[in-house]
């Protein structure tokens, strides 16, 4: 078991946000209600996360997870199709496969592959870079552990891991390999870290190198829209600063698990049977306002 480095600082943004904290405390009953209802595996689909349940071992799950999270952009149907192609190549033990397979063989395996603007050559280079890290460190978690040992805080440790992935793959500043150094929200990267760190009915977990309290919200368009609607970020775009800002507000009321509600809140923008606007209105105005609004629309 890899232990979380003692005394490592969590990310601090300098945002105190007493008004946002008071808002969050007011929303908490709604968030808890949503968590109880929707934080279940039957609400995962359609989502590439469901494919991680194919792997019971942490080492295979971390290798599969970092591969599929990198292509988690675009239409979900295309994501699942591309993920299926990747997993068909990785086989029953992605970790062992990547340790023992060079870039030339991977290029052959992914000849003709394309996920939007990611080519087969790029995904082969990325997977080869992961394999290089696995051969040196034994696991991605151990690589992150080494990064954290020399980092000033968790964000810098995660940035170190992202930069190692870029370096080993030879892709540099490529969309496939997001890094906090660029200032983007890094939604796919932080989503992967969340999958591997939290453990509940949805997130499979397995890592011990960092704790749920250290995580950063994977700020995608759905989460950004809800946070903006509820006054939890003043940013105009979903970037790293907005992710850190919203995370800090959640950390003020949920210090041990600031990203607890990420999955359920994003369901309102993904699942067709759920209504994001109604949920936001419930948080802001309460049941009576929503019932009145429904009556006016009838």
DRENBA-39889 format. One line per 2 residues: number of its first residue (from 1); their letters; for each residue x, y, z of N, C-alpha, C. Coordinates in nm, 3 decimals, padded with zeros to 5 digits. Each point is the difference from the previous one (the first is absolute). Layout:
BEGIN
NUM) a) X Y Z X Y Z X Y Z | ...
***
This chain:
BEGIN
1) xx) 00.084 -00.120 00.000 -00.084 00.120 00.000 00.087 00.125 00.000 | -00.028 00.090 -00.092 00.074 00.126 -00.008 -00.071 00.103 00.087
3) xx) 00.072 00.054 00.094 -00.060 00.094 00.093 00.006 00.142 -00.052 | -00.103 00.079 00.036 -00.002 00.142 -00.033 00.111 00.070 00.077
5) xx) 00.081 00.084 -00.069 00.111 00.068 00.068 -00.050 00.085 00.115 | 00.060 -00.016 00.115 -00.044 00.074 00.118 00.027 00.148 -00.017
7) xx) -00.097 00.080 00.042 00.018 00.144 00.001 -00.010 00.067 -00.134 | -00.033 -00.074 -00.106 -00.009 00.060 -00.132 -00.121 00.091 -00.005
9) xx) 00.021 00.120 -00.048 -00.106 00.100 00.001 -00.102 -00.026 -00.109 | -00.128 00.022 00.033 -00.104 -00.001 -00.102 00.008 00.132 -00.076
11) xx) -00.075 00.009 -00.109 00.004 00.121 -00.080 -00.078 00.110 00.068 | 00.058 00.117 00.008 -00.069 00.116 00.055 -00.007 00.109 -00.107
13) xx) -00.118 00.057 -00.016 -00.017 00.100 -00.103 00.001 00.141 00.056 | -00.014 00.015 00.131 -00.011 00.132 00.059 -00.141 00.053 00.000
15) xx) -00.096 -00.078 -00.054 -00.140 00.042 -00.004 -00.068 -00.043 00.129 | -00.043 00.095 00.079 -00.067 -00.033 00.126 -00.148 -00.024 -00.021
17) xx) -00.065 00.090 -00.078 -00.137 -00.023 -00.042 -00.101 -00.027 00.108 | -00.018 00.087 00.101 -00.101 -00.026 00.103 -00.140 -00.007 -00.057
19) xx) -00.029 00.082 -00.101 -00.132 -00.003 -00.061 -00.023 -00.132 -00.073 | 00.102 -00.045 -00.073 -00.012 -00.127 -00.071 -00.012 -00.117 00.098
21) xx) 00.074 00.009 00.111 -00.009 -00.106 00.101 -00.141 -00.007 00.059 | -00.059 00.117 00.025 -00.136 00.003 00.053 -00.098 -00.056 -00.102
23) xx) 00.021 00.034 -00.129 -00.084 -00.056 -00.105 00.010 -00.153 -00.003 | 00.125 -00.049 00.006 00.020 -00.144 -00.004 -00.069 -00.071 00.116
25) xx) 00.009 00.057 00.117 -00.065 -00.061 00.115 -00.151 -00.005 -00.021 | -00.053 00.101 -00.070 -00.143 00.001 -00.028 -00.037 -00.107 -00.104
27) xx) 00.094 -00.026 -00.092 -00.026 -00.099 -00.105 00.023 -00.143 00.047 | 00.072 -00.018 00.109 00.043 -00.133 00.041 -00.112 -00.104 00.008
29) xx) -00.117 00.034 00.055 -00.107 -00.102 00.003 -00.038 -00.050 -00.139 | -00.001 00.091 -00.099 -00.030 -00.039 -00.138 00.112 -00.088 -00.056
31) xx) 00.124 00.038 00.027 00.112 -00.079 -00.049 00.000 -00.140 00.062 | -00.027 -00.006 00.128 -00.003 -00.130 00.068 -00.114 -00.087 -00.053
33) xx) -00.112 00.062 -00.026 -00.114 -00.073 -00.057 00.036 -00.056 -00.137 | 00.065 00.082 -00.083 00.042 -00.045 -00.132 00.105 -00.112 00.011
35) xx) 00.092 00.014 00.095 00.104 -00.102 00.020 -00.064 -00.134 00.038 | -00.096 00.005 00.088 -00.067 -00.123 00.044 -00.077 -00.067 -00.114
37) xx) -00.057 00.082 -00.088 -00.083 -00.053 -00.107 00.080 -00.046 -00.122 | 00.106 00.075 -00.037 00.063 -00.021 -00.129 00.145 -00.047 00.005
39) xx) 00.062 -00.001 00.115 00.138 -00.048 00.007 00.001 -00.152 00.006 | -00.046 -00.059 -00.110 -00.010 -00.145 -00.011 00.043 -00.042 -00.140
41) xx) 00.043 -00.122 -00.011 00.057 -00.047 -00.127 -00.100 00.005 -00.115 | -00.128 -00.018 00.030 -00.097 00.000 -00.110 -00.013 00.136 -00.067
43) xx) 00.056 00.104 00.063 -00.006 00.133 -00.060 00.131 00.039 -00.068 | 00.095 -00.093 -00.008 00.128 00.032 -00.064 -00.014 00.009 -00.151
45) xx) -00.065 -00.097 -00.060 -00.013 -00.002 -00.145 -00.081 00.121 -00.049 | 00.040 00.062 -00.111 00.119 -00.030 -00.081 00.122 00.075 00.051
47) xx) 00.104 -00.074 00.034 00.120 00.062 00.056 00.114 -00.101 -00.011 | 00.119 00.043 -00.044 00.112 -00.095 -00.012 00.041 -00.061 00.134
49) xx) -00.040 00.061 00.111 00.032 -00.054 00.132 -00.048 -00.143 00.014 | -00.113 -00.033 -00.063 -00.056 -00.135 00.017 00.096 -00.108 -00.048
51) xx) 00.090 00.036 -00.090 00.095 -00.099 -00.051 00.109 -00.035 00.101 | 00.023 00.088 00.097 00.103 -00.027 00.100 -00.038 -00.115 00.092
53) xx) -00.130 -00.030 00.010 -00.043 -00.109 00.086 00.039 -00.136 -00.056 | 00.052 00.000 -00.123 00.048 -00.125 -00.057 00.124 -00.050 00.071
55) xx) 00.069 00.091 00.073 00.129 -00.033 00.060 -00.008 00.010 00.153 | 00.025 -00.111 00.067 -00.009 -00.003 00.146 00.129 00.047 00.066
57) xx) 00.112 -00.016 -00.068 00.129 00.037 00.058 00.032 00.147 -00.022 | 00.059 00.063 00.101 00.032 00.143 -00.008 00.096 00.030 -00.114
59) xx) 00.102 -00.083 -00.022 00.099 00.028 -00.103 -00.060 -00.003 -00.140 | -00.089 -00.095 -00.026 -00.066 -00.004 -00.130 -00.102 00.113 -00.013
61) xx) -00.066 00.031 00.109 -00.101 00.107 -00.004 00.065 00.136 -00.024 | 00.114 00.025 00.063 00.065 00.130 -00.021 00.051 00.015 -00.143
63) xx) 00.049 -00.110 -00.059 00.048 00.005 -00.138 -00.117 00.018 -00.097 | -00.108 -00.073 00.023 -00.118 00.014 -00.086 -00.063 00.137 00.017
65) xx) -00.005 00.049 00.123 -00.064 00.127 00.029 00.071 00.118 -00.064 | 00.132 00.001 00.005 00.072 00.114 -00.057 -00.008 -00.002 -00.152
67) xx) -00.016 -00.120 -00.057 -00.016 -00.009 -00.145 -00.136 00.053 -00.043 | -00.106 -00.046 00.066 -00.135 00.038 -00.044 -00.033 00.143 00.038
69) xx) 00.052 00.050 00.111 -00.031 00.138 00.040 00.058 00.100 -00.100 | 00.110 -00.036 -00.066 00.064 00.091 -00.094 -00.087 00.028 -00.122
71) xx) -00.089 -00.093 -00.035 -00.086 00.020 -00.116 -00.144 00.035 00.041 | -00.019 00.038 00.126 -00.134 00.034 00.049 -00.039 00.143 -00.041
73) xx) -00.003 00.021 -00.129 -00.045 00.129 -00.054 -00.079 -00.028 -00.128 | -00.099 00.085 -00.028 -00.084 -00.020 -00.117 -00.128 -00.074 00.036
75) xx) -00.067 -00.054 -00.101 -00.126 -00.072 00.020 00.026 -00.129 00.075 | -00.089 -00.027 00.096 00.023 -00.116 00.086 -00.003 -00.130 -00.078
77) xx) -00.083 -00.008 -00.104 -00.005 -00.123 -00.080 00.135 -00.026 -00.066 | 00.065 00.105 -00.049 00.131 -00.015 -00.062 00.105 -00.034 00.105
79) xx) -00.012 00.060 00.119 00.094 -00.032 00.108 -00.005 -00.148 00.033 | -00.120 -00.053 00.015 -00.016 -00.141 00.036 00.050 -00.092 -00.112
81) xx) -00.024 00.041 -00.125 00.049 -00.080 -00.112 00.153 -00.003 -00.002 | 00.061 00.117 00.018 00.147 00.008 00.000 00.059 -00.073 00.120
83) xx) -00.066 00.011 00.116 00.047 -00.070 00.121 -00.007 -00.151 -00.021 | -00.106 -00.045 -00.065 -00.011 -00.143 -00.028 00.114 -00.051 -00.087
85) xx) 00.040 00.082 -00.097 00.112 -00.037 -00.087 00.129 -00.008 00.082 | 00.022 00.097 00.087 00.122 00.001 00.082 00.004 -00.122 00.092
87) xx) -00.113 -00.030 00.066 -00.002 -00.112 00.094 00.014 -00.134 -00.071 | -00.046 -00.007 -00.124 00.016 -00.125 -00.075 00.147 -00.029 -00.026
89) xx) 00.082 00.107 -00.009 00.143 -00.016 -00.019 00.071 -00.027 00.134 | -00.040 00.073 00.105 00.066 -00.014 00.130 -00.021 -00.137 00.062
91) xx) -00.114 -00.063 -00.029 -00.025 -00.135 00.049 -00.032 -00.008 00.148 | 00.010 -00.120 00.059 -00.042 -00.020 00.139 00.090 00.064 00.104
93) xx) 00.125 00.031 -00.038 00.093 00.065 00.094 00.069 00.117 -00.070 | -00.065 00.118 -00.001 00.060 00.117 -00.065 00.139 00.034 00.052
95) xx) 00.022 -00.015 00.128 00.130 00.033 00.058 00.111 -00.086 -00.059 | -00.019 -00.131 -00.001 00.101 -00.090 -00.054 00.018 00.020 -00.149
97) xx) -00.111 00.022 -00.070 00.009 00.021 -00.145 00.085 00.123 -00.031 | -00.024 00.111 00.069 00.073 00.123 -00.029 00.146 -00.009 00.043
99) xx) 00.028 -00.074 00.105 00.139 -00.020 00.042 00.081 -00.074 -00.107 | -00.067 -00.086 -00.073 00.070 -00.092 -00.090 -00.021 00.029 -00.148
101) xx) -00.057 00.114 -00.031 -00.030 00.031 -00.140 00.062 00.134 -00.038 | 00.078 00.000 -00.107 00.067 00.121 -00.045 -00.087 00.084 -00.092
103) xx) 00.051 00.117 -00.033 -00.079 00.096 -00.078 -00.027 -00.051 -00.142 | 00.093 -00.072 -00.061 -00.020 -00.050 -00.136 -00.116 -00.097 -00.007
105) xx) -00.008 -00.090 00.098 -00.111 -00.094 00.004 -00.131 00.072 00.027 | 00.004 00.100 00.087 -00.121 00.078 00.029 -00.047 00.077 -00.123
107) xx) 00.094 00.051 -00.078 -00.039 00.069 -00.123 -00.070 -00.094 -00.097 | 00.046 -00.125 -00.005 -00.068 -00.099 -00.085 -00.140 -00.029 00.052
109) xx) -00.010 -00.015 00.133 -00.130 -00.032 00.060 -00.102 00.111 -00.023 | 00.047 00.124 -00.003 -00.092 00.113 -00.012 00.005 00.066 -00.138
111) xx) 00.045 -00.076 -00.098 -00.003 00.048 -00.138 -00.145 00.023 -00.041 | -00.031 00.118 -00.048 -00.137 00.032 -00.041 -00.087 00.054 00.112
113) xx) 00.052 -00.001 00.123 -00.078 00.053 00.114 -00.007 00.152 -00.009 | -00.118 00.055 00.030 -00.014 00.144 00.014 -00.116 00.030 00.095
115) xx) 00.031 00.083 00.099 -00.105 00.050 00.089 -00.002 00.152 -00.015 | -00.095 00.049 -00.075 -00.005 00.140 -00.038 00.134 00.045 -00.056
117) xx) 00.075 00.087 00.070 00.129 00.042 -00.055 00.118 -00.070 00.063 | -00.024 -00.114 00.068 00.109 -00.083 00.051 00.023 -00.117 -00.096
119) xx) 00.122 -00.010 -00.050 00.031 -00.104 -00.098 00.048 -00.128 00.068 | 00.007 -00.106 -00.080 00.053 -00.126 00.050 00.145 00.011 00.042
121) xx) 00.079 00.079 -00.073 00.141 00.020 00.036 00.012 00.070 00.135 | -00.089 00.097 00.027 00.005 00.072 00.128 -00.041 -00.090 00.116
123) xx) -00.106 -00.079 -00.017 -00.042 -00.087 00.111 00.106 -00.107 00.024 | 00.067 -00.046 -00.107 00.108 -00.098 00.016 00.116 00.061 00.078
125) xx) 00.036 00.125 -00.031 00.109 00.067 00.071 -00.035 00.022 00.146 | -00.125 00.035 00.025 -00.044 00.023 00.139 00.005 -00.129 00.080
127) xx) -00.051 -00.107 -00.056 00.001 -00.129 00.070 00.143 -00.050 00.020 | 00.087 00.026 -00.097 00.141 -00.037 00.016 00.063 00.078 00.114
129) xx) -00.038 00.128 00.013 00.050 00.081 00.111 -00.046 -00.054 00.135 | -00.125 -00.043 00.006 -00.050 -00.062 00.123 00.079 -00.126 00.031
131) xx) 00.027 -00.080 -00.105 00.078 -00.122 00.019 00.139 00.030 00.053 | 00.062 00.108 -00.048 00.132 00.040 00.048 -00.003 00.032 00.149
133) xx) -00.104 00.072 00.043 -00.015 00.032 00.143 -00.021 -00.127 00.082 | -00.081 -00.091 -00.052 -00.027 -00.125 00.073 00.126 -00.084 00.014
135) xx) 00.083 -00.001 -00.101 00.125 -00.079 00.008 00.096 00.060 00.102 | 00.004 00.131 00.010 00.094 00.063 00.094 -00.050 -00.001 00.143
137) xx) -00.128 00.033 00.019 -00.054 00.019 00.136 -00.081 -00.119 00.051 | -00.045 -00.085 -00.092 -00.085 -00.112 00.040 -00.147 00.033 -00.007
139) xx) -00.034 00.126 00.025 -00.139 00.043 -00.005 -00.006 00.152 -00.020 | -00.113 00.046 -00.048 -00.022 00.145 -00.013 -00.008 00.063 00.139
141) xx) -00.058 -00.072 00.094 -00.010 00.051 00.136 00.137 00.024 00.061 | 00.094 -00.092 -00.024 00.136 00.018 00.054 00.069 00.120 -00.065
143) xx) -00.026 00.022 -00.127 00.055 00.117 -00.069 -00.054 00.128 00.063 | -00.131 00.002 00.026 -00.060 00.116 00.066 00.057 00.018 00.140
145) xx) 00.022 -00.109 00.072 00.058 00.007 00.134 00.137 00.068 -00.004 | 00.082 -00.038 -00.097 00.132 00.063 -00.014 -00.014 00.148 -00.034
147) xx) -00.096 00.034 -00.083 -00.024 00.140 -00.035 -00.038 00.081 00.124 | -00.085 -00.058 00.083 -00.047 00.070 00.119 00.111 00.023 00.101
149) xx) 00.096 -00.089 00.004 00.109 00.013 00.096 00.079 00.128 -00.019 | 00.010 00.044 -00.124 00.079 00.120 -00.029 -00.087 00.122 -00.033
151) xx) -00.133 -00.015 00.014 -00.091 00.109 -00.035 -00.038 00.081 00.123 | -00.032 00.127 -00.023 -00.039 00.088 00.111 -00.143 -00.024 00.045
153) xx) -00.085 -00.047 -00.092 -00.138 -00.033 00.035 -00.052 -00.106 -00.096 | -00.123 -00.042 00.020 -00.056 -00.109 -00.081 -00.013 00.040 -00.146
155) xx) -00.042 00.123 -00.026 -00.014 00.044 -00.139 00.131 -00.008 -00.074 | 00.110 00.041 00.064 00.131 -00.009 -00.065 00.042 -00.145 -00.022
157) xx) -00.039 -00.088 00.092 00.028 -00.142 -00.017 -00.076 -00.058 -00.119 | -00.127 00.038 -00.013 -00.080 -00.046 -00.113 00.053 00.057 -00.131
159) xx) 00.046 00.124 00.004 00.059 00.062 -00.119 00.125 -00.076 -00.043 | 00.079 -00.040 00.097 00.121 -00.080 -00.027 -00.037 -00.129 -00.071
161) xx) -00.104 -00.068 00.045 -00.043 -00.124 -00.065 -00.043 00.027 -00.143 | -00.080 00.104 -00.020 -00.046 00.034 -00.135 00.117 00.030 -00.093
163) xx) 00.099 00.071 00.051 00.116 00.035 -00.082 00.086 -00.123 -00.031 | 00.006 -00.094 00.093 00.072 -00.125 -00.028 -00.069 -00.078 -00.111
165) xx) -00.134 -00.001 00.002 -00.074 -00.068 -00.106 00.027 00.065 -00.135 | 00.007 00.133 -00.001 00.031 00.071 -00.125 00.141 -00.034 -00.048
167) xx) 00.092 00.001 00.093 00.140 -00.024 -00.035 00.021 -00.142 -00.051 | -00.055 -00.100 00.070 00.023 -00.139 -00.038 -00.070 -00.034 -00.132
169) xx) -00.113 00.066 -00.028 -00.071 -00.029 -00.124 00.059 00.075 -00.119 | 00.079 00.105 00.030 00.056 00.081 -00.106 -00.101 00.090 -00.067
171) xx) -00.118 00.014 00.061 -00.106 00.079 -00.062 00.005 00.147 00.038 | 00.071 00.032 00.107 00.010 00.140 00.041 -00.136 00.057 00.035
173) xx) -00.020 00.126 -00.036 -00.126 00.068 00.031 -00.105 -00.043 -00.101 | -00.056 -00.116 00.024 -00.098 -00.061 -00.089 -00.133 -00.010 00.073
175) xx) -00.110 00.020 -00.072 -00.132 -00.003 00.063 -00.026 -00.132 00.072 | 00.058 -00.107 -00.051 -00.021 -00.132 00.059 00.054 -00.009 00.141
177) xx) 00.101 00.082 00.033 00.067 -00.006 00.129 -00.015 00.135 00.071 | -00.111 00.023 00.069 -00.020 00.129 00.067 00.093 00.015 00.121
179) xx) 00.040 00.124 00.027 00.086 00.028 00.115 -00.045 00.129 00.067 | -00.005 00.002 00.133 -00.035 00.124 00.070 00.094 00.116 -00.033
181) xx) 00.119 -00.029 -00.048 00.095 00.104 -00.035 -00.057 00.095 -00.107 | -00.093 -00.051 -00.082 -00.056 00.081 -00.108 -00.112 00.093 00.047
183) xx) -00.051 -00.023 00.122 -00.108 00.084 00.051 -00.138 -00.042 -00.041 | -00.012 -00.111 -00.073 -00.132 -00.050 -00.039 -00.063 -00.074 00.117
185) xx) -00.129 -00.032 -00.011 -00.070 -00.067 00.109 00.052 -00.141 00.025 | 00.064 -00.061 -00.101 00.054 -00.138 00.013 -00.107 -00.096 00.049
187) xx) -00.121 00.017 -00.051 -00.112 -00.082 00.044 00.028 -00.149 -00.011 | 00.059 -00.045 -00.113 00.023 -00.143 -00.020 00.106 -00.054 00.097
189) xx) 00.103 00.078 00.024 00.107 -00.042 00.090 -00.050 -00.006 00.145 | -00.070 00.104 00.045 -00.051 00.001 00.137 -00.110 -00.104 00.018
191) xx) -00.074 -00.030 -00.107 -00.102 -00.104 00.007 00.066 -00.136 00.024 | 00.108 -00.024 -00.072 00.074 -00.125 00.019 00.052 -00.013 00.143
193) xx) 00.058 00.106 00.053 00.053 -00.003 00.136 -00.113 -00.024 00.100 | -00.116 00.057 -00.026 -00.115 -00.023 00.087 -00.044 -00.147 -00.005
195) xx) -00.008 -00.055 -00.119 -00.037 -00.141 -00.014 00.089 -00.089 00.085 | 00.131 00.030 00.000 00.097 -00.086 00.065 00.013 00.026 00.150
197) xx) -00.050 00.114 00.048 00.020 00.038 00.140 -00.123 -00.021 00.086 | -00.117 00.041 -00.051 -00.123 -00.018 00.078 -00.050 -00.144 -00.016
199) xx) -00.072 -00.046 00.099 -00.058 -00.134 -00.007 -00.140 00.004 00.060 | -00.100 -00.013 -00.087 -00.138 -00.009 00.045 -00.076 -00.084 -00.103
201) xx) -00.130 00.017 -00.011 -00.077 -00.083 -00.093 00.031 00.032 -00.146 | 00.066 00.113 -00.025 00.032 00.042 -00.137 00.150 -00.003 -00.026
203) xx) 00.075 00.074 00.078 00.146 00.006 -00.020 00.064 -00.128 00.054 | 00.077 -00.072 -00.085 00.055 -00.129 00.042 00.117 00.009 00.097
205) xx) 00.078 00.110 -00.006 00.111 00.017 00.094 00.114 -00.097 -00.022 | 00.086 -00.009 00.101 00.116 -00.089 -00.005 00.128 00.067 00.044
207) xx) 00.013 00.130 -00.026 00.120 00.074 00.041 -00.008 00.043 00.146 | 00.117 00.004 00.063 00.011 00.055 00.136 00.100 00.115 00.007
209) xx) 00.063 00.032 -00.114 00.106 00.099 -00.002 -00.051 00.141 00.031 | -00.122 00.030 -00.040 -00.066 00.123 00.041 -00.136 -00.036 00.056
211) xx) -00.061 00.095 00.067 -00.129 -00.024 00.065 -00.110 00.078 -00.071 | -00.125 -00.040 00.021 -00.111 00.076 -00.062 00.006 00.149 00.030
213) xx) 00.050 00.038 00.118 00.006 00.141 00.037 00.092 00.079 -00.092 | 00.091 -00.069 -00.072 00.098 00.066 -00.086 -00.050 00.024 -00.142
215) xx) -00.116 -00.055 -00.033 -00.045 00.000 -00.140 -00.049 00.137 -00.046 | 00.000 00.017 -00.132 -00.048 00.122 -00.065 -00.119 -00.036 -00.087
217) xx) -00.102 00.081 00.001 -00.120 -00.026 -00.080 00.036 -00.010 -00.148 | -00.042 -00.109 -00.065 00.016 -00.008 -00.147 -00.103 00.093 -00.066
219) xx) 00.042 00.119 -00.034 -00.092 00.105 -00.044 -00.034 -00.014 -00.148 | -00.104 -00.079 -00.028 -00.048 -00.009 -00.138 -00.112 00.101 -00.022
221) xx) -00.058 -00.001 -00.118 -00.101 00.100 -00.033 -00.122 -00.012 00.090 | -00.037 -00.123 00.039 -00.117 -00.020 00.084 00.023 00.054 00.141
223) xx) 00.116 -00.034 00.057 00.031 00.047 00.135 00.018 00.152 00.001 | 00.061 00.054 -00.104 00.020 00.145 -00.006 -00.134 00.072 -00.008
225) xx) -00.093 -00.052 -00.077 -00.131 00.063 -00.014 -00.075 00.001 00.132 | 00.004 -00.112 00.073 -00.069 -00.007 00.129 00.068 00.091 00.101
227) xx) 00.134 -00.003 00.008 00.072 00.086 00.095 -00.027 00.147 -00.031 | -00.005 00.036 -00.126 -00.029 00.138 -00.037 -00.142 00.038 00.038
229) xx) -00.095 -00.088 -00.027 -00.140 00.027 00.031 -00.023 00.015 00.149 | 00.077 -00.073 00.079 -00.017 00.003 00.146 00.093 00.101 00.068
231) xx) 00.076 00.075 -00.078 00.086 00.102 00.057 00.125 -00.053 00.067 | 00.047 -00.117 -00.043 00.117 -00.061 00.062 00.130 00.029 -00.075
233) xx) -00.011 00.069 -00.111 00.117 00.052 -00.069 -00.040 00.128 -00.072 | 00.092 00.096 00.000 -00.021 00.125 -00.071 00.077 00.004 -00.131
235) xx) 00.068 -00.108 -00.032 00.078 -00.005 -00.122 -00.091 -00.009 -00.122 | 00.051 00.049 -00.112 -00.078 -00.001 -00.124 00.024 -00.124 -00.084
237) xx) 00.108 -00.071 00.029 00.032 -00.121 -00.075 00.037 -00.113 00.095 | -00.015 -00.122 -00.050 00.035 -00.118 00.080 00.150 -00.026 -00.014
239) xx) 00.078 00.067 00.084 00.144 -00.018 -00.003 00.050 -00.049 00.135 | 00.132 -00.005 00.016 00.056 -00.050 00.126 -00.042 00.087 00.117
241) xx) -00.003 00.131 -00.020 -00.037 00.090 00.109 -00.143 -00.023 00.045 | -00.092 -00.024 -00.093 -00.139 -00.027 00.040 -00.012 -00.133 00.072
243) xx) 00.079 -00.100 -00.043 -00.002 -00.129 00.069 00.052 00.013 00.142 | 00.109 00.075 00.018 00.056 00.020 00.134 -00.093 00.084 00.087
245) xx) -00.063 00.100 -00.060 -00.091 00.086 00.075 -00.118 -00.080 00.053 | -00.065 -00.077 -00.087 -00.116 -00.080 00.042 00.042 -00.108 00.101
247) xx) 00.116 -00.062 -00.024 00.050 -00.102 00.094 00.020 00.058 00.139 | 00.055 00.120 00.006 00.025 00.062 00.130 -00.131 00.026 00.074
249) xx) -00.102 00.044 -00.071 -00.130 00.022 00.063 -00.057 -00.131 00.056 | 00.010 -00.107 -00.079 -00.048 -00.130 00.048 00.085 -00.050 00.116
251) xx) 00.130 00.026 -00.006 00.089 -00.045 00.107 -00.033 00.070 00.133 | -00.050 00.121 -00.006 -00.036 00.072 00.122 -00.113 -00.068 00.077
253) xx) -00.088 -00.070 -00.074 -00.112 -00.067 00.067 00.017 -00.152 00.004 | 00.084 -00.054 -00.089 00.029 -00.143 -00.001 00.151 -00.020 -00.007
255) xx) 00.071 00.032 00.107 00.147 -00.002 -00.005 00.061 -00.135 -00.034 | -00.066 -00.109 00.033 00.056 -00.132 -00.025 -00.036 -00.056 -00.138
257) xx) -00.096 00.062 -00.069 -00.044 -00.055 -00.128 -00.064 00.109 -00.087 | 00.077 00.099 -00.043 -00.058 00.114 -00.072 -00.060 -00.033 -00.136
259) xx) 00.035 -00.113 -00.060 -00.055 -00.033 -00.131 -00.110 -00.107 00.010 | -00.053 -00.019 00.119 -00.101 -00.103 00.023 -00.117 00.007 -00.096
261) xx) -00.045 00.122 -00.032 -00.122 00.016 -00.079 00.027 00.012 -00.150 | 00.123 -00.012 -00.042 00.032 00.019 -00.142 -00.084 -00.090 -00.090
263) xx) -00.003 -00.128 00.030 -00.071 -00.093 -00.087 -00.148 00.033 -00.009 | -00.066 00.019 00.115 -00.145 00.019 -00.003 -00.038 00.134 -00.063
265) xx) 00.080 00.104 00.023 -00.034 00.130 -00.058 00.015 -00.002 -00.152 | 00.098 -00.070 -00.052 00.015 -00.006 -00.145 -00.107 -00.088 -00.065
267) xx) -00.061 -00.091 00.077 -00.107 -00.083 -00.058 -00.115 00.085 -00.053 | -00.024 00.114 00.063 -00.114 00.084 -00.040 00.020 00.059 -00.139
269) xx) 00.122 00.007 -00.047 00.024 00.048 -00.135 00.023 -00.111 -00.100 | 00.007 -00.126 00.049 00.032 -00.114 -00.087 -00.119 -00.093 -00.019
271) xx) -00.071 -00.030 00.108 -00.111 -00.094 -00.007 -00.127 00.070 -00.051 | -00.061 -00.058 -00.100 -00.116 00.064 -00.061 -00.119 00.012 00.093
273) xx) -00.013 -00.093 00.094 -00.116 00.001 00.089 00.013 00.100 00.115 | 00.119 00.061 00.013 00.022 00.097 00.106 00.000 00.142 -00.057
275) xx) -00.051 00.094 00.079 -00.016 00.138 -00.046 00.091 00.092 00.081 | 00.104 00.049 -00.064 00.098 00.085 00.069 -00.063 00.130 00.050
277) xx) -00.086 00.061 -00.082 -00.061 00.127 00.039 -00.090 -00.018 00.122 | -00.077 -00.107 00.002 -00.086 -00.025 00.116 00.084 -00.019 00.126
279) xx) 00.111 -00.074 -00.013 00.086 -00.022 00.117 00.057 00.131 00.051 | 00.048 00.085 -00.091 00.056 00.130 00.039 -00.108 00.084 00.068
281) xx) -00.121 -00.001 -00.056 -00.110 00.077 00.060 -00.035 -00.053 00.139 | 00.006 -00.131 00.017 -00.026 -00.059 00.132 00.103 00.050 00.102
283) xx) 00.125 00.005 -00.043 00.106 00.047 00.090 -00.020 00.147 00.036 | -00.033 00.081 -00.099 -00.006 00.144 00.021 -00.132 00.047 00.061
285) xx) -00.109 -00.064 -00.041 -00.131 00.052 00.037 -00.084 -00.093 00.087 | 00.028 -00.129 -00.003 -00.077 -00.094 00.082 -00.114 -00.063 -00.076
287) xx) -00.067 -00.094 00.066 -00.106 -00.080 -00.063 -00.117 00.084 -00.048 | -00.041 00.097 00.081 -00.119 00.077 -00.034 00.020 00.077 -00.130
289) xx) 00.118 00.059 -00.018 00.027 00.074 -00.122 -00.006 -00.092 -00.122 | 00.059 -00.120 00.010 00.003 -00.092 -00.112 -00.140 -00.047 -00.035
291) xx) -00.081 -00.032 00.101 -00.137 -00.043 -00.026 -00.079 00.112 -00.067 | 00.019 00.124 00.043 -00.070 00.113 -00.060 00.044 00.016 -00.146
293) xx) 00.130 -00.013 -00.026 00.051 00.013 -00.137 -00.057 -00.109 -00.090 | -00.014 -00.120 00.052 -00.058 -00.109 -00.079 -00.145 00.030 -00.034
295) xx) -00.075 00.053 00.097 -00.139 00.033 -00.024 -00.014 00.108 -00.108 | 00.091 00.097 00.001 -00.007 00.107 -00.099 00.030 -00.048 -00.140
297) xx) 00.081 -00.106 -00.010 00.036 -00.054 -00.133 -00.109 -00.090 -00.056 | -00.091 -00.046 00.086 -00.105 -00.094 -00.045 -00.116 00.075 -00.066
***
